[in-house]
């Protein structure tokens, strides 16, 4: 889907159609500032309730937003309510509660955030929200892949992909079996599922994944997949 889009408008239309089919009304794609992080992040594209972004900025919710703070430690997609729960004892909990009350009044009752990682760490994120919608693990994996494609294609179409050209490319070559494992890993399969699909042992799958992780200089499996998407090794 994402790679076939020729314009940002076409890309947004395609992504919004997927969101609508699951009941989501709003979304945003952000790029983290290379100097100030999320204190000065860039909104690449999105659609939020009327007036919400102005309210968010005017009340400086970015300083206490639990979803933004969770991005600093998250290595996987997370639900907004998870972030809120994580900061329930925070000294700023009253401001967090006011933020959530304002969000609920605007129609942002719940949602999900998908971190986008590169070789040098967190690059940005994609958030989707609106009504309270329960996604299955398989659906979370699907949306995670869609978010990564959306992020990188948005950068390409907006001419900002060059900002990351300085990131060192992987100079090593994956073996045929490592490539097979990488593609299945990117589809959200566990070691057990990959082992079953390739008729090899779980231990062997983990050995291949560790080898790929070492070649990519990745911190974990999620980081491996993020790098693979960035380099166009999977789509």
Residue frames as a rotation matrix with the C-alpha (Angstrom) as fourth column:
UNK 1
0.568 0.823 0.000 0.00
0.823 -0.568 0.000 0.00
0.000 0.000 -1.000 0.00
UNK 2
0.624 -0.302 -0.720 2.44
0.174 -0.846 0.505 2.69
-0.762 -0.440 -0.476 1.23
UNK 3
-0.417 -0.907 0.057 5.09
0.243 -0.051 0.969 2.11
-0.876 0.418 0.241 -1.43
UNK 4
-0.345 0.358 0.868 2.51
0.938 0.162 0.306 2.46
-0.032 0.920 -0.391 -4.21
UNK 5
0.650 0.615 -0.446 1.34
0.627 -0.766 -0.142 5.91
-0.429 -0.187 -0.884 -3.07
UNK 6
0.017 -0.629 0.777 2.67
0.912 -0.309 -0.270 8.67
0.411 0.713 0.568 -5.32
UNK 7
-0.226 -0.030 0.974 1.63
-0.117 -0.992 -0.058 11.68
0.967 -0.126 0.221 -3.22
UNK 8
-0.987 -0.140 0.074 1.22
-0.077 0.013 -0.997 12.49
0.138 -0.990 -0.024 0.47
UNK 9
-0.320 0.944 0.078 -2.52
-0.933 -0.300 -0.198 12.97
-0.164 -0.137 0.977 -0.08
UNK 10
0.256 0.377 -0.890 -2.83
-0.614 0.775 0.152 9.53
0.747 0.507 0.430 -1.63
UNK 11
-0.604 -0.568 -0.559 -0.79
0.103 0.640 -0.761 7.98
0.791 -0.517 -0.328 1.17
UNK 12
-0.901 0.296 0.317 -2.95
-0.411 -0.349 -0.842 9.65
-0.139 -0.889 0.437 3.84
UNK 13
0.001 0.960 -0.281 -6.15
-0.991 0.039 0.128 8.54
0.134 0.278 0.951 2.10
UNK 14
0.060 -0.056 -0.997 -4.98
-0.260 0.963 -0.070 4.93
0.964 0.264 0.044 2.01
UNK 15
-0.850 -0.447 -0.280 -3.90
0.158 0.292 -0.943 4.94
0.503 -0.846 -0.177 5.64
UNK 16
-0.703 0.647 0.294 -7.13
-0.683 -0.500 -0.532 6.60
-0.197 -0.575 0.794 6.79
UNK 17
0.134 0.758 -0.639 -9.15
-0.810 0.455 0.371 3.94
0.572 0.467 0.674 4.94
UNK 18
-0.313 -0.330 -0.891 -7.38
0.191 0.897 -0.399 1.21
0.930 -0.295 -0.217 6.94
UNK 19
-0.995 -0.075 0.059 -7.99
-0.035 -0.290 -0.956 3.09
0.089 -0.954 0.286 10.20
UNK 20
-0.391 0.920 0.026 -11.67
-0.920 -0.392 0.022 3.60
0.031 -0.016 0.999 9.39
UNK 21
0.039 0.396 -0.917 -12.14
-0.426 0.837 0.344 -0.11
0.904 0.377 0.201 8.72
UNK 22
-0.464 -0.275 -0.842 -11.10
0.580 0.625 -0.523 -0.75
0.670 -0.731 -0.131 12.33
UNK 23
0.510 0.813 -0.282 -13.10
0.775 -0.292 0.561 2.11
0.373 -0.505 -0.779 13.80
UNK 24
-0.198 -0.651 -0.733 -10.29
0.815 -0.524 0.246 4.62
-0.544 -0.549 0.635 14.40
UNK 25
0.784 0.585 0.206 -10.96
0.610 -0.667 -0.429 8.26
-0.113 0.462 -0.880 13.55
UNK 26
0.899 -0.439 -0.009 -7.67
-0.439 -0.899 0.015 10.01
-0.015 -0.010 -1.000 14.25
UNK 27
0.651 -0.757 0.055 -3.94
0.752 0.653 0.088 9.58
-0.103 -0.016 0.995 13.72
UNK 28
0.871 -0.457 -0.182 -0.64
-0.464 -0.886 0.001 11.41
-0.162 0.083 -0.983 13.65
UNK 29
0.651 -0.758 0.040 2.86
0.712 0.592 -0.378 10.79
0.263 0.275 0.925 12.32
UNK 30
0.945 -0.327 -0.021 5.67
-0.275 -0.826 0.492 12.53
-0.178 -0.459 -0.870 14.21
UNK 31
0.436 -0.895 -0.095 9.39
0.459 0.312 -0.832 12.87
0.774 0.319 0.547 13.61
UNK 32
0.705 -0.241 -0.667 11.53
0.651 -0.155 0.744 13.38
-0.282 -0.958 0.048 16.69
UNK 33
0.896 -0.440 0.062 13.74
-0.397 -0.856 -0.331 16.47
0.198 0.272 -0.942 16.70
UNK 34
0.489 -0.789 -0.371 17.41
0.467 0.597 -0.653 15.58
0.737 0.146 0.660 16.36
UNK 35
-0.523 -0.728 0.443 18.30
0.033 -0.537 -0.843 18.16
0.852 -0.426 0.305 19.02
UNK 36
-0.636 0.331 0.697 15.39
-0.755 -0.456 -0.472 18.67
0.162 -0.826 0.540 21.41
UNK 37
-0.959 0.278 0.051 13.63
0.261 0.941 -0.214 15.34
-0.108 -0.192 -0.975 21.05
UNK 38
-0.287 0.943 0.171 9.88
0.888 0.195 0.416 15.51
0.359 0.271 -0.893 21.62
UNK 39
-0.088 0.208 -0.974 10.08
0.565 -0.795 -0.221 19.00
-0.820 -0.570 -0.047 23.06
UNK 40
-0.124 0.006 -0.992 10.35
-0.639 -0.766 0.075 20.09
-0.759 0.643 0.099 19.43
UNK 41
-0.514 -0.022 0.857 8.97
0.390 0.885 0.256 17.21
-0.764 0.466 -0.447 17.39
UNK 42
-0.767 0.195 -0.611 7.63
-0.595 -0.573 0.564 17.65
-0.240 0.796 0.555 13.86
UNK 43
0.065 0.854 0.516 4.14
-0.084 0.520 -0.850 16.58
-0.994 0.011 0.106 12.83
UNK 44
-0.889 -0.451 0.080 4.60
0.004 0.167 0.986 15.02
-0.458 0.877 -0.147 9.40
UNK 45
-0.608 0.781 -0.139 0.90
-0.365 -0.119 0.923 14.43
0.705 0.612 0.358 8.81
UNK 46
-0.896 0.330 -0.296 -2.26
0.440 0.584 -0.683 13.46
-0.052 -0.742 -0.668 10.63
UNK 47
-0.316 0.866 0.388 -5.86
-0.115 -0.441 0.890 14.18
0.942 0.237 0.239 11.45
UNK 48
-0.849 -0.006 -0.529 -6.95
0.517 0.203 -0.832 15.11
0.112 -0.979 -0.169 14.99
UNK 49
0.172 0.963 -0.208 -10.16
0.981 -0.185 -0.049 16.51
-0.085 -0.196 -0.977 16.51
UNK 50
0.218 -0.020 0.976 -10.72
0.450 -0.885 -0.119 20.17
0.866 0.465 -0.185 15.67
UNK 51
0.574 -0.030 0.819 -8.92
-0.498 -0.806 0.319 22.39
0.650 -0.591 -0.478 18.17
UNK 52
0.969 -0.158 -0.192 -7.14
0.247 0.674 0.696 19.53
0.020 -0.721 0.692 19.96
UNK 53
0.181 -0.976 0.120 -3.63
0.902 0.116 -0.416 20.38
0.392 0.184 0.901 18.81
UNK 54
-0.081 -0.142 0.987 -4.11
-0.038 -0.989 -0.145 24.02
0.996 -0.050 0.075 19.77
UNK 55
0.802 0.426 0.420 -5.38
-0.445 -0.045 0.895 23.01
0.400 -0.904 0.153 23.22
UNK 56
0.793 -0.552 -0.257 -2.50
0.601 0.778 0.184 20.54
0.098 -0.300 0.949 23.61
UNK 57
-0.122 -0.891 0.437 0.06
0.721 -0.382 -0.579 23.23
0.683 0.244 0.689 22.79
UNK 58
0.094 0.227 0.969 -1.59
-0.273 -0.931 0.244 26.03
0.957 -0.288 -0.026 24.80
UNK 59
0.846 0.302 0.439 -1.79
-0.496 0.146 0.856 23.93
0.195 -0.942 0.274 27.97
UNK 60
-0.079 -0.996 -0.035 1.72
-0.946 0.086 -0.313 22.51
0.314 0.008 -0.949 27.44
UNK 61
0.779 0.456 0.431 0.44
-0.569 0.802 0.179 18.95
-0.264 -0.385 0.884 27.73
UNK 62
0.661 -0.578 -0.479 3.57
-0.162 0.513 -0.843 17.76
0.733 0.635 0.246 25.92
UNK 63
-0.254 -0.793 0.554 5.50
-0.755 -0.196 -0.626 18.22
0.605 -0.577 -0.549 29.17
UNK 64
-0.421 0.161 0.892 3.36
-0.778 0.441 -0.447 15.63
-0.465 -0.883 -0.060 30.99
UNK 65
0.416 0.648 -0.638 1.84
-0.892 0.428 -0.147 13.51
0.178 0.630 0.756 28.21
UNK 66
0.255 -0.315 0.914 2.32
-0.536 0.741 0.405 9.90
-0.805 -0.593 0.020 29.42
UNK 67
0.878 0.075 0.472 2.38
0.305 0.673 -0.674 8.54
-0.368 0.736 0.568 25.87
UNK 68
0.732 -0.667 0.138 5.28
-0.291 -0.489 -0.822 10.81
0.616 0.562 -0.552 24.94
UNK 69
0.192 -0.669 0.718 7.15
-0.979 -0.080 0.187 9.99
-0.068 -0.739 -0.670 28.13
UNK 70
0.566 0.076 0.821 6.62
-0.217 0.974 0.060 6.29
-0.795 -0.212 0.568 27.54
UNK 71
0.975 -0.211 -0.073 8.27
-0.041 0.152 -0.988 6.59
0.219 0.966 0.140 24.14
UNK 72
0.329 -0.908 0.260 11.56
-0.903 -0.382 -0.194 7.19
0.276 -0.171 -0.946 25.95
UNK 73
-0.405 -0.474 0.782 11.55
-0.755 0.655 0.006 3.62
-0.516 -0.588 -0.624 27.27
UNK 74
0.528 0.741 0.414 9.20
-0.367 0.639 -0.676 1.70
-0.766 0.205 0.610 24.96
UNK 75
-0.688 -0.720 -0.091 10.64
-0.450 0.324 0.832 -0.84
-0.570 0.613 -0.547 22.56
UNK 76
-0.798 0.508 0.325 7.27
0.603 0.676 0.423 -2.05
-0.005 0.534 -0.846 21.33
UNK 77
-0.466 0.721 0.513 3.86
-0.069 -0.608 0.791 -0.60
0.882 0.334 0.333 20.47
UNK 78
-0.873 0.198 -0.445 1.70
0.481 0.212 -0.850 0.28
-0.074 -0.957 -0.281 23.45
UNK 79
0.056 0.968 0.245 -1.83
0.798 -0.191 0.571 1.27
0.600 0.163 -0.783 24.28
UNK 80
-0.198 -0.137 0.971 -2.43
-0.180 -0.968 -0.173 4.75
0.964 -0.209 0.167 25.70
UNK 81
0.755 0.563 0.336 -4.06
-0.422 0.026 0.906 3.35
0.502 -0.826 0.257 28.83
UNK 82
0.600 -0.644 -0.475 -0.83
0.730 0.683 -0.004 1.42
0.327 -0.345 0.880 29.51
UNK 83
-0.391 -0.778 0.492 1.13
0.505 -0.628 -0.592 4.67
0.770 0.017 0.638 29.56
UNK 84
0.099 0.521 0.848 -1.44
-0.498 -0.712 0.496 6.38
0.862 -0.471 0.189 31.78
UNK 85
0.935 0.258 -0.244 -1.30
0.033 0.622 0.782 3.48
0.354 -0.739 0.573 34.22
UNK 86
0.224 -0.947 -0.231 2.50
0.817 0.312 -0.485 3.59
0.532 -0.080 0.843 34.25
UNK 87
-0.714 -0.516 0.474 2.44
0.265 -0.825 -0.499 7.22
0.648 -0.231 0.726 35.47
UNK 88
0.299 0.952 -0.057 -0.51
0.397 -0.070 0.915 6.96
0.868 -0.297 -0.399 37.86
UNK 89
0.616 -0.133 -0.776 1.72
0.771 -0.098 0.629 7.86
-0.160 -0.986 0.042 40.85
UNK 90
-0.266 -0.755 0.600 3.57
0.846 -0.481 -0.230 10.63
0.462 0.446 0.766 39.01
UNK 91
-0.583 -0.008 -0.812 3.81
0.585 -0.698 -0.414 14.03
-0.563 -0.716 0.412 40.75
UNK 92
-0.873 0.246 -0.421 2.12
-0.437 -0.777 0.453 15.52
-0.216 0.580 0.785 37.65
UNK 93
-0.821 0.533 0.206 -0.82
0.560 0.821 0.111 13.11
-0.110 0.207 -0.972 37.81
UNK 94
-0.025 0.855 -0.518 -3.36
0.427 -0.459 -0.779 15.95
-0.904 -0.241 -0.354 38.23
UNK 95
-0.175 -0.100 -0.979 -2.19
-0.708 -0.678 0.196 17.61
-0.684 0.728 0.048 35.01
UNK 96
-0.982 -0.165 -0.090 -2.22
-0.184 0.744 0.642 14.20
-0.039 0.647 -0.761 33.32
UNK 97
-0.492 0.868 0.059 -5.83
0.708 0.439 -0.554 13.71
-0.507 -0.230 -0.831 34.48
UNK 98
0.125 0.521 -0.844 -6.79
-0.122 -0.836 -0.535 17.15
-0.985 0.170 -0.041 33.11
UNK 99
-0.607 -0.423 -0.673 -5.15
-0.711 -0.091 0.697 16.27
-0.356 0.902 -0.245 29.83
UNK 100
-0.962 0.246 0.117 -7.06
0.270 0.915 0.299 13.00
-0.033 0.319 -0.947 29.57
UNK 101
-0.165 0.943 -0.290 -10.33
0.546 -0.158 -0.823 14.76
-0.821 -0.294 -0.489 30.44
UNK 102
0.005 0.090 -0.996 -9.75
-0.583 -0.809 -0.076 17.27
-0.812 0.581 0.048 27.65
UNK 103
-0.862 -0.392 -0.322 -8.78
-0.492 0.488 0.721 14.44
-0.126 0.780 -0.613 25.29
UNK 104
-0.728 0.648 0.222 -11.95
0.583 0.757 -0.297 12.50
-0.361 -0.087 -0.929 26.12
UNK 105
0.105 0.791 -0.602 -14.09
0.169 -0.611 -0.773 15.57
-0.980 -0.020 -0.198 25.50
UNK 106
-0.152 -0.263 -0.953 -12.42
-0.821 -0.504 0.270 15.90
-0.551 0.823 -0.139 22.10
UNK 107
0.779 0.531 -0.332 -13.18
-0.626 0.649 -0.431 12.29
-0.014 0.544 0.839 21.19
UNK 108
-0.071 -0.866 -0.495 -9.77
-0.536 0.452 -0.713 10.82
0.841 0.215 -0.496 22.01
UNK 109
0.717 0.505 0.480 -10.93
-0.670 0.312 0.673 8.16
0.190 -0.805 0.562 24.42
UNK 110
0.468 -0.627 0.623 -8.10
-0.076 0.674 0.735 5.72
-0.881 -0.391 0.268 23.84
UNK 111
0.836 -0.200 -0.511 -5.56
-0.535 -0.091 -0.840 4.71
0.122 0.976 -0.183 21.23
UNK 112
0.739 -0.636 0.222 -2.23
0.548 0.760 0.350 3.13
-0.391 -0.137 0.910 20.39
UNK 113
0.671 -0.618 -0.410 1.28
-0.675 -0.738 0.007 4.41
-0.306 0.272 -0.912 19.76
UNK 114
0.876 -0.392 0.280 3.85
0.470 0.825 -0.313 2.73
-0.108 0.406 0.907 17.51
UNK 115
0.458 -0.784 -0.419 7.48
-0.269 -0.571 0.775 3.79
-0.847 -0.243 -0.473 18.10
UNK 116
0.965 -0.261 0.034 9.72
0.096 0.232 -0.968 4.02
0.245 0.937 0.249 15.03
UNK 117
0.590 -0.807 0.013 13.34
-0.084 -0.045 0.995 3.09
-0.803 -0.588 -0.095 15.72
UNK 118
0.838 -0.466 -0.284 16.41
-0.328 -0.016 -0.944 3.44
0.436 0.884 -0.166 13.55
UNK 119
0.316 -0.803 -0.506 20.03
0.535 0.591 -0.604 2.48
0.784 -0.079 0.616 14.05
UNK 120
-0.702 -0.630 0.332 20.57
0.142 -0.581 -0.802 5.43
0.698 -0.516 0.497 16.39
UNK 121
-0.876 0.396 -0.276 17.46
0.322 0.053 -0.945 4.89
-0.359 -0.917 -0.174 18.48
UNK 122
0.023 1.000 -0.016 13.99
0.748 -0.028 -0.663 6.44
-0.664 0.003 -0.748 18.44
UNK 123
-0.866 -0.311 0.390 13.23
0.499 -0.544 0.675 8.44
0.002 0.779 0.627 15.28
UNK 124
-0.694 0.710 0.118 9.54
-0.666 -0.696 0.268 9.16
0.272 0.107 0.956 15.69
UNK 125
-0.831 0.460 0.313 6.19
0.195 0.768 -0.610 7.51
-0.521 -0.446 -0.728 16.16
UNK 126
-0.670 0.742 -0.026 2.73
-0.218 -0.162 0.962 6.96
0.710 0.650 0.270 14.75
UNK 127
-0.885 0.454 0.109 -0.35
-0.033 0.172 -0.985 7.23
-0.465 -0.875 -0.137 16.97
UNK 128
-0.627 0.777 -0.055 -3.93
-0.003 0.068 0.998 6.19
0.779 0.625 -0.040 16.20
UNK 129
-0.934 0.274 -0.231 -6.95
0.261 0.077 -0.962 6.83
-0.245 -0.959 -0.143 18.37
UNK 130
-0.542 0.833 0.112 -10.57
-0.494 -0.424 0.759 7.74
0.679 0.356 0.642 18.89
UNK 131
0.565 0.802 0.195 -13.05
-0.698 0.339 0.631 5.28
0.440 -0.492 0.751 20.35
UNK 132
-0.085 -0.530 0.844 -12.03
-0.819 0.520 0.244 2.50
-0.568 -0.670 -0.478 22.74
UNK 133
0.709 0.241 -0.663 -11.04
-0.640 0.614 -0.461 -0.35
0.297 0.751 0.589 20.42
UNK 134
0.396 -0.545 0.739 -9.39
-0.450 0.586 0.674 -3.61
-0.800 -0.600 -0.013 21.48
UNK 135
0.398 -0.364 -0.842 -6.78
-0.859 0.173 -0.481 -4.83
0.321 0.915 -0.244 19.02
UNK 136
0.986 -0.113 0.123 -5.65
0.071 0.949 0.307 -8.45
-0.152 -0.294 0.944 19.02
UNK 137
0.216 -0.976 -0.005 -1.90
0.007 -0.004 1.000 -9.28
-0.976 -0.216 0.006 19.08
UNK 138
-0.192 -0.252 0.949 -2.08
0.888 0.368 0.277 -10.08
-0.419 0.895 0.153 15.37
UNK 139
0.673 0.514 0.532 -3.78
0.688 -0.698 -0.196 -6.75
0.271 0.498 -0.824 14.64
UNK 140
0.803 -0.475 -0.361 -1.17
-0.087 -0.692 0.716 -4.92
-0.590 -0.544 -0.597 16.72
UNK 141
-0.156 -0.896 0.415 1.54
0.396 0.328 0.857 -6.53
-0.905 0.298 0.304 14.60
UNK 142
0.069 0.282 0.957 -0.26
0.998 -0.021 -0.066 -5.52
0.002 0.959 -0.283 11.42
UNK 143
0.933 0.334 0.136 -0.65
0.330 -0.943 0.051 -1.91
0.146 -0.003 -0.989 12.54
UNK 144
0.483 -0.839 -0.250 2.98
0.039 -0.265 0.964 -1.80
-0.875 -0.475 -0.096 13.70
UNK 145
-0.339 -0.584 0.737 4.13
0.756 0.298 0.583 -2.79
-0.560 0.755 0.341 10.20
UNK 146
0.349 0.570 0.744 1.70
0.889 -0.454 -0.069 -0.29
0.298 0.685 -0.665 8.62
UNK 147
0.927 -0.020 -0.374 2.95
0.179 -0.853 0.490 2.48
-0.329 -0.521 -0.788 10.93
UNK 148
0.005 -1.000 -0.018 6.56
0.266 -0.016 0.964 1.88
-0.964 -0.009 0.266 9.91
UNK 149
-0.331 -0.065 0.942 5.66
0.937 0.101 0.336 1.96
-0.116 0.993 0.027 6.22
UNK 150
0.693 0.676 0.250 3.59
0.686 -0.725 0.056 5.10
0.219 0.133 -0.967 6.77
UNK 151
0.687 -0.482 -0.543 6.43
0.150 -0.637 0.756 6.85
-0.711 -0.601 -0.365 8.58
UNK 152
-0.311 -0.937 0.159 9.14
0.348 0.044 0.937 6.12
-0.884 0.347 0.312 6.03
UNK 153
-0.230 0.284 0.931 6.97
0.971 -0.001 0.240 6.72
0.069 0.959 -0.275 2.97
UNK 154
0.838 0.525 -0.149 5.83
0.542 -0.832 0.115 10.05
-0.064 -0.178 -0.982 4.45
UNK 155
0.309 -0.820 -0.481 9.46
0.069 -0.486 0.871 11.08
-0.949 -0.302 -0.094 4.86
UNK 156
-0.522 -0.528 0.670 10.23
0.651 0.262 0.713 10.07
-0.552 0.808 0.207 1.29
UNK 157
0.080 0.666 0.742 7.26
0.966 -0.236 0.108 11.89
0.247 0.708 -0.662 -0.21
UNK 158
0.936 0.257 -0.239 7.93
0.325 -0.891 0.317 15.03
-0.132 -0.375 -0.918 1.85
UNK 159
0.584 -0.771 0.254 11.59
0.068 -0.266 -0.962 15.03
0.809 0.578 -0.103 0.83
UNK 160
0.527 -0.349 0.775 12.84
-0.825 -0.430 0.367 14.59
0.205 -0.833 -0.514 4.38
UNK 161
0.988 -0.148 -0.047 14.28
0.154 0.972 0.180 11.10
0.019 -0.185 0.983 4.10
UNK 162
0.367 -0.908 0.200 17.67
0.236 -0.117 -0.965 12.68
0.900 0.402 0.171 3.38
UNK 163
0.433 -0.166 0.886 17.80
-0.786 -0.551 0.281 13.74
0.442 -0.818 -0.369 7.03
UNK 164
0.684 -0.110 0.721 18.66
-0.455 0.708 0.540 10.15
-0.570 -0.698 0.434 7.85
UNK 165
0.883 -0.360 -0.302 21.10
-0.150 0.394 -0.907 9.53
0.446 0.846 0.294 5.02
UNK 166
0.047 -0.930 0.366 23.98
-0.835 -0.238 -0.497 9.92
0.549 -0.282 -0.787 7.45
UNK 167
0.522 0.190 0.832 22.89
-0.698 0.656 0.288 6.77
-0.491 -0.731 0.475 9.24
UNK 168
-0.525 -0.840 -0.136 25.52
-0.784 0.415 0.461 4.13
-0.331 0.349 -0.877 8.54
UNK 169
0.430 0.682 -0.591 24.22
-0.861 0.507 -0.042 1.44
0.271 0.527 0.805 6.21
UNK 170
0.565 -0.189 0.803 24.63
-0.323 0.845 0.426 -2.24
-0.759 -0.500 0.417 6.86
UNK 171
0.102 -0.645 -0.757 27.67
-0.992 -0.126 -0.027 -3.38
-0.078 0.754 -0.653 4.94
UNK 172
-0.761 -0.354 0.544 27.29
-0.379 0.923 0.070 -7.06
-0.527 -0.153 -0.836 5.68
UNK 173
-0.419 0.595 -0.686 25.28
-0.738 0.217 0.639 -9.50
0.529 0.774 0.349 3.60
UNK 174
0.013 0.521 0.853 22.61
-0.833 0.479 -0.279 -11.72
-0.554 -0.707 0.440 5.09
UNK 175
-0.949 -0.262 0.177 22.59
-0.152 0.868 0.472 -15.39
-0.277 0.421 -0.864 4.20
UNK 176
-0.590 0.769 -0.248 19.58
-0.228 0.136 0.964 -16.91
0.775 0.625 0.095 2.47
UNK 177
-0.162 0.528 -0.834 18.37
0.771 0.595 0.227 -18.49
0.616 -0.606 -0.504 5.72
UNK 178
-0.699 -0.114 -0.706 18.91
0.595 -0.640 -0.486 -15.26
-0.396 -0.759 0.516 7.69
UNK 179
-0.916 0.386 -0.111 16.84
-0.380 -0.743 0.551 -13.43
0.131 0.547 0.827 5.08
UNK 180
-0.322 0.819 -0.474 14.04
0.172 0.543 0.822 -15.98
0.931 0.183 -0.315 5.43
UNK 181
-0.265 0.163 -0.950 14.08
0.955 0.184 -0.235 -15.64
0.137 -0.969 -0.205 9.21
UNK 182
-0.915 -0.139 -0.378 14.13
0.218 -0.960 -0.174 -11.84
-0.339 -0.242 0.909 8.96
UNK 183
-0.730 0.683 -0.023 11.05
-0.345 -0.339 0.876 -11.77
0.590 0.648 0.483 6.72
UNK 184
-0.040 0.732 -0.680 9.09
0.507 0.602 0.618 -14.03
0.861 -0.320 -0.395 9.07
UNK 185
-0.483 -0.208 -0.850 10.23
0.864 -0.272 -0.424 -12.01
-0.143 -0.940 0.311 12.09
UNK 186
-0.992 0.092 -0.091 9.01
-0.109 -0.974 0.200 -8.83
-0.070 0.208 0.976 10.37
UNK 187
-0.398 0.899 -0.185 5.61
-0.141 0.139 0.980 -10.49
0.907 0.416 0.071 9.93
UNK 188
0.026 0.383 0.924 5.37
-0.923 -0.345 0.169 -10.74
0.383 -0.857 0.344 13.72
UNK 189
0.623 0.205 -0.755 6.12
-0.086 0.977 0.195 -14.44
0.777 -0.057 0.626 14.11
UNK 190
0.690 -0.399 0.604 7.63
-0.656 0.009 0.755 -15.83
-0.307 -0.917 -0.255 17.31
UNK 191
-0.410 -0.907 -0.092 10.70
-0.893 0.379 0.242 -18.07
-0.185 0.182 -0.966 17.34
UNK 192
-0.465 0.306 0.831 8.44
-0.047 0.928 -0.368 -21.09
-0.884 -0.210 -0.417 17.70
UNK 193
0.627 0.779 -0.023 6.31
-0.014 -0.018 -1.000 -20.07
-0.779 0.627 0.000 14.71
UNK 194
0.406 -0.577 -0.708 9.37
-0.909 -0.334 -0.248 -19.35
-0.093 0.745 -0.661 12.57
UNK 195
-0.607 -0.663 0.438 10.88
-0.650 0.731 0.206 -22.71
-0.457 -0.160 -0.875 13.54
UNK 196
-0.066 0.694 0.717 7.69
0.165 0.716 -0.679 -24.48
-0.984 0.074 -0.162 12.52
UNK 197
0.788 0.414 -0.457 7.48
-0.308 -0.378 -0.873 -22.59
-0.534 0.828 -0.170 9.21
UNK 198
0.320 -0.773 -0.547 11.10
-0.925 -0.131 -0.357 -23.40
0.204 0.620 -0.757 8.30
UNK 199
0.914 0.111 -0.390 11.18
-0.054 0.986 0.155 -26.88
0.402 -0.120 0.908 9.86
UNK 200
-0.221 -0.972 -0.082 14.11
0.120 0.056 -0.991 -26.05
0.968 -0.229 0.104 12.13
UNK 201
-0.058 0.166 -0.984 14.51
0.952 0.306 -0.005 -25.88
0.300 -0.938 -0.176 15.91
UNK 202
0.918 0.395 0.014 13.70
0.357 -0.843 0.402 -22.89
0.171 -0.364 -0.916 18.11
UNK 203
0.452 -0.831 -0.323 17.36
0.346 -0.170 0.923 -22.81
-0.822 -0.529 0.210 19.13
UNK 204
-0.366 -0.590 0.719 18.45
0.883 0.023 0.468 -22.52
-0.293 0.807 0.513 15.50
UNK 205
0.409 0.596 0.691 15.97
0.734 -0.664 0.139 -19.70
0.542 0.451 -0.709 14.88
UNK 206
0.947 -0.073 -0.312 17.31
0.186 -0.669 0.720 -17.80
-0.261 -0.740 -0.620 17.89
UNK 207
0.033 -0.996 0.085 20.85
0.603 0.088 0.793 -18.37
-0.797 0.025 0.603 16.61
UNK 208
-0.239 -0.058 0.969 19.94
0.940 -0.264 0.216 -16.80
0.244 0.963 0.117 13.24
UNK 209
0.741 0.592 0.317 18.16
0.483 -0.797 0.362 -13.88
0.467 -0.115 -0.877 14.89
UNK 210
0.706 -0.557 -0.437 21.14
0.284 -0.343 0.896 -13.23
-0.648 -0.757 -0.084 17.16
UNK 211
-0.268 -0.827 0.494 23.40
0.826 0.066 0.560 -13.27
-0.496 0.558 0.665 14.10
UNK 212
0.083 0.398 0.914 21.19
0.804 -0.568 0.174 -10.74
0.589 0.720 -0.367 12.29
UNK 213
0.935 0.309 -0.175 21.02
0.345 -0.675 0.652 -8.59
0.083 -0.670 -0.738 15.41
UNK 214
0.285 -0.918 -0.274 24.82
0.488 -0.107 0.866 -8.57
-0.825 -0.381 0.417 15.63
UNK 215
-0.397 -0.418 0.817 25.20
0.916 -0.128 0.380 -7.64
-0.055 0.899 0.434 11.95
UNK 216
0.277 0.624 0.731 22.69
0.603 -0.705 0.373 -4.81
0.748 0.338 -0.571 12.33
UNK 217
-0.839 -0.541 -0.058 24.17
0.327 -0.417 -0.848 -3.73
0.434 -0.731 0.526 15.68
UNK 218
-0.043 0.941 0.336 20.58
-0.246 -0.336 0.909 -3.76
0.968 -0.044 0.246 16.91
UNK 219
-0.629 -0.191 0.753 19.58
-0.742 -0.140 -0.656 -3.66
0.231 -0.971 -0.054 20.57
UNK 220
-0.460 0.540 0.705 16.70
-0.242 0.687 -0.685 -6.15
-0.854 -0.486 -0.185 20.30
UNK 221
-0.533 0.284 0.797 14.35
0.720 0.647 0.251 -7.91
-0.444 0.708 -0.550 17.87
UNK 222
0.593 0.792 -0.141 12.11
0.626 -0.565 -0.538 -4.89
-0.506 0.231 -0.831 17.43
UNK 223
0.301 -0.595 -0.745 15.17
-0.408 -0.787 0.463 -2.85
-0.862 0.165 -0.480 16.54
UNK 224
-0.674 -0.520 0.525 16.16
0.171 0.582 0.795 -5.51
-0.719 0.625 -0.304 13.99
UNK 225
-0.027 0.773 0.634 12.78
0.950 0.218 -0.225 -5.20
-0.312 0.596 -0.739 12.26
UNK 226
0.722 0.282 -0.632 12.93
0.199 -0.959 -0.201 -1.40
-0.663 0.020 -0.748 12.34
UNK 227
-0.190 -0.885 -0.426 16.33
-0.421 -0.318 0.849 -1.42
-0.887 0.341 -0.312 10.65
UNK 228
-0.633 -0.018 0.774 15.15
0.528 0.721 0.449 -3.95
-0.566 0.693 -0.447 8.08
UNK 229
0.470 0.858 0.207 12.22
0.805 -0.322 -0.498 -1.69
-0.361 0.401 -0.842 7.11
UNK 230
0.576 -0.297 -0.762 14.51
-0.174 -0.955 0.240 1.34
-0.799 -0.006 -0.601 6.97
UNK 231
-0.465 -0.874 -0.138 16.94
-0.407 0.073 0.910 -0.43
-0.786 0.480 -0.390 4.64
UNK 232
0.132 0.620 -0.774 14.18
-0.986 -0.001 -0.169 -1.83
-0.106 0.785 0.611 2.45
UNK 233
-0.862 -0.494 -0.114 15.07
-0.500 0.866 0.027 -5.44
0.085 0.081 -0.993 3.29
UNK 234
-0.626 0.779 0.041 11.41
0.747 0.613 -0.258 -6.12
-0.226 -0.131 -0.965 4.14
UNK 235
-0.918 0.375 0.132 8.26
-0.284 -0.851 0.442 -4.32
0.278 0.368 0.887 3.06
